[in-house]
Amino acid sequence: MANEVITGMLPGMPRRIPHGIETERLNLRCPRVEDGPELHDALVESVQRLSSWFAWTAGAEVKPEQSTASAQFARWRFLAGRELQFFIFRKGSPRLLGVAGLCNPDWSRRYFEISYWLRTGCEGYGYATEAVAALTDFAFRRLAARRLEIRCDPDNKPAAALPQRLGYRLEQILPRARRNHDSGQWRDVAVFVKVKNVTAAEAHGSVDDFSPLVR
Ligand SMILES: CC(C)(COP(=O)(O)OP(=O)(O)OC[C@H]1O[C@@H](n2cnc3c(N)ncnc32)[C@H](O)[C@@H]1OP(=O)(O)O)[C@@H](O)C(=O)NCCC(=O)NCCS
């Protein structure tokens, strides 16, 4: 189907996955190699802020060819079911607002982590909340997720506010579970959770019968 990508390389993974999600203001979609320049602009603008929270940006010198390779790699990982990163765009605009994704998927147990970042200057409009709300719904309804986690530093106030805004429950704080790449300090990790109790029929039913999502 036009709105789906063919996957199914990992045990327990659906054979087809919608590659786009539409919300009131946003389009979320599977990365493409031609997104490289937009990703590059967003990273140049945001890398300093992101490096406090993400290992992959710490000390990184952002180069155009690396950004293009990252977009391509993100697409490959999406198709392979290793990580479903969605690039976020405001409807009608080619400007990349940020990224929200389903990471560390365990397709057999239907477990996913959600992570997100916004380009500097795009905070404070509710875009991340809108994107993560849509991803949460997507994971439960389209991927038959049973457990979703959002992990962040408890001192990262905007990041920790988001799951609480969406009704995720703070399940635990993992003491000194992450090392800050800038300072070298060991930091706590807050684990926010949403679970769905599935019926036996749902648990054994097919999740392949997706109706396509609008791009
Ligand atoms: C985490 C991060 C995405 C949060 O950004 P954010 O802009 O605060 O989040 P949202 O886009 O959901 O916006 C929420 C804010 O917009 C406001 N807002 C404005 N219009 C809104 C709308 N229509 N709907 C919802 N909120 C709206 C909210 O009141 C809130 O502001 P407040 O915190 O002052 O109350 C951003 O800080 C970031 O990229 N951080 C670096 C990466 C990171 O730490 N990621 C987390 C690790 S998983």
The ligand as an SDF file (V2000), in Angstrom:
LIG
                    3D

 48 50  0  0  0  0  0  0  0  0999 V2000
   12.1320   18.0370   25.4450 C   0  0  0  0  0  0  0  0  0  0  0  0
   11.6540   19.0770   24.4430 C   0  0  0  0  0  0  0  0  0  0  0  0
   11.2670   18.4200   23.1490 C   0  0  0  0  0  0  0  0  0  0  0  0
   10.4530   19.8070   25.0590 C   0  0  0  0  0  0  0  0  0  0  0  0
   10.1110   20.9210   24.2610 O   0  0  0  0  0  0  0  0  0  0  0  0
    8.8150   21.7720   24.6100 P   0  0  0  0  0  0  0  0  0  0  0  0
    8.6680   22.8180   23.5690 O   0  0  0  0  0  0  0  0  0  0  0  0
    8.8360   22.1870   26.0340 O   0  0  0  0  0  0  0  0  0  0  0  0
    7.6310   20.7300   24.4670 O   0  0  0  0  0  0  0  0  0  0  0  0
    6.3200   20.9640   23.6190 P   0  0  0  0  0  0  0  0  0  0  0  0
    6.6730   21.1990   22.1920 O   0  0  0  0  0  0  0  0  0  0  0  0
    5.4250   19.8460   23.9070 O   0  0  0  0  0  0  0  0  0  0  0  0
    5.7300   22.3280   24.1770 O   0  0  0  0  0  0  0  0  0  0  0  0
    5.2320   22.4220   25.4830 C   0  0  0  0  0  0  0  0  0  0  0  0
    5.2250   23.8770   25.8670 C   0  0  0  0  0  0  0  0  0  0  0  0
    4.5040   24.6110   24.8680 O   0  0  0  0  0  0  0  0  0  0  0  0
    3.3590   25.2490   25.4670 C   0  0  0  0  0  0  0  0  0  0  0  0
    2.3130   25.2010   24.4390 N   0  0  0  0  0  0  0  0  0  0  0  0
    2.0220   26.2380   23.6040 C   0  0  0  0  0  0  0  0  0  0  0  0
    1.0850   25.8830   22.7430 N   0  0  0  0  0  0  0  0  0  0  0  0
    0.7420   24.6010   23.0110 C   0  0  0  0  0  0  0  0  0  0  0  0
   -0.1660   23.6840   22.4420 C   0  0  0  0  0  0  0  0  0  0  0  0
   -0.9430   24.0170   21.4050 N   0  0  0  0  0  0  0  0  0  0  0  0
   -0.2490   22.4360   22.9640 N   0  0  0  0  0  0  0  0  0  0  0  0
    0.5280   22.0780   24.0010 C   0  0  0  0  0  0  0  0  0  0  0  0
    1.4320   22.9180   24.5910 N   0  0  0  0  0  0  0  0  0  0  0  0
    1.5430   24.1660   24.0910 C   0  0  0  0  0  0  0  0  0  0  0  0
    3.1020   24.4490   26.7270 C   0  0  0  0  0  0  0  0  0  0  0  0
    2.4290   25.2310   27.6850 O   0  0  0  0  0  0  0  0  0  0  0  0
    4.5140   24.1270   27.1700 C   0  0  0  0  0  0  0  0  0  0  0  0
    5.1380   25.2550   27.7260 O   0  0  0  0  0  0  0  0  0  0  0  0
    5.4920   25.2930   29.3090 P   0  0  0  0  0  0  0  0  0  0  0  0
    6.4350   24.1480   29.5570 O   0  0  0  0  0  0  0  0  0  0  0  0
    6.0940   26.6290   29.4630 O   0  0  0  0  0  0  0  0  0  0  0  0
    4.1800   25.0920   29.9910 O   0  0  0  0  0  0  0  0  0  0  0  0
   12.7850   20.1120   24.1560 C   0  0  0  0  0  0  0  0  0  0  0  0
   13.0950   20.7810   25.3390 O   0  0  0  0  0  0  0  0  0  0  0  0
   14.0660   19.4690   23.6220 C   0  0  0  0  0  0  0  0  0  0  0  0
   14.2000   19.2310   22.4260 O   0  0  0  0  0  0  0  0  0  0  0  0
   15.0150   19.2010   24.5500 N   0  0  0  0  0  0  0  0  0  0  0  0
   16.2910   18.5690   24.1720 C   0  0  0  0  0  0  0  0  0  0  0  0
   16.1270   17.0940   23.8540 C   0  0  0  0  0  0  0  0  0  0  0  0
   15.6260   16.3030   25.0340 C   0  0  0  0  0  0  0  0  0  0  0  0
   15.9620   16.5920   26.1610 O   0  0  0  0  0  0  0  0  0  0  0  0
   14.8180   15.2910   24.7440 N   0  0  0  0  0  0  0  0  0  0  0  0
   14.2460   14.4430   25.7850 C   0  0  0  0  0  0  0  0  0  0  0  0
   14.9280   13.1400   25.9050 C   0  0  0  0  0  0  0  0  0  0  0  0
   13.7910   11.8440   25.5120 S   0  0  0  0  0  0  0  0  0  0  0  0
  1  2  1  0
  2  3  1  0
  2  4  1  0
  2 36  1  0
  4  5  1  0
  5  6  1  0
  6  7  2  0
  6  8  1  0
  6  9  1  0
  9 10  1  0
 10 11  2  0
 10 12  1  0
 10 13  1  0
 13 14  1  0
 14 15  1  0
 15 16  1  0
 15 30  1  0
 16 17  1  0
 17 18  1  0
 17 28  1  0
 18 19  1  0
 18 27  1  0
 19 20  2  0
 20 21  1  0
 21 22  1  0
 21 27  2  0
 22 23  1  0
 22 24  2  0
 24 25  1  0
 25 26  2  0
 26 27  1  0
 28 29  1  0
 28 30  1  0
 30 31  1  0
 31 32  1  0
 32 33  2  0
 32 34  1  0
 32 35  1  0
 36 37  1  0
 36 38  1  0
 38 39  2  0
 38 40  1  0
 40 41  1  0
 41 42  1  0
 42 43  1  0
 43 44  2  0
 43 45  1  0
 45 46  1  0
 46 47  1  0
 47 48  1  0
M  END
$$$$
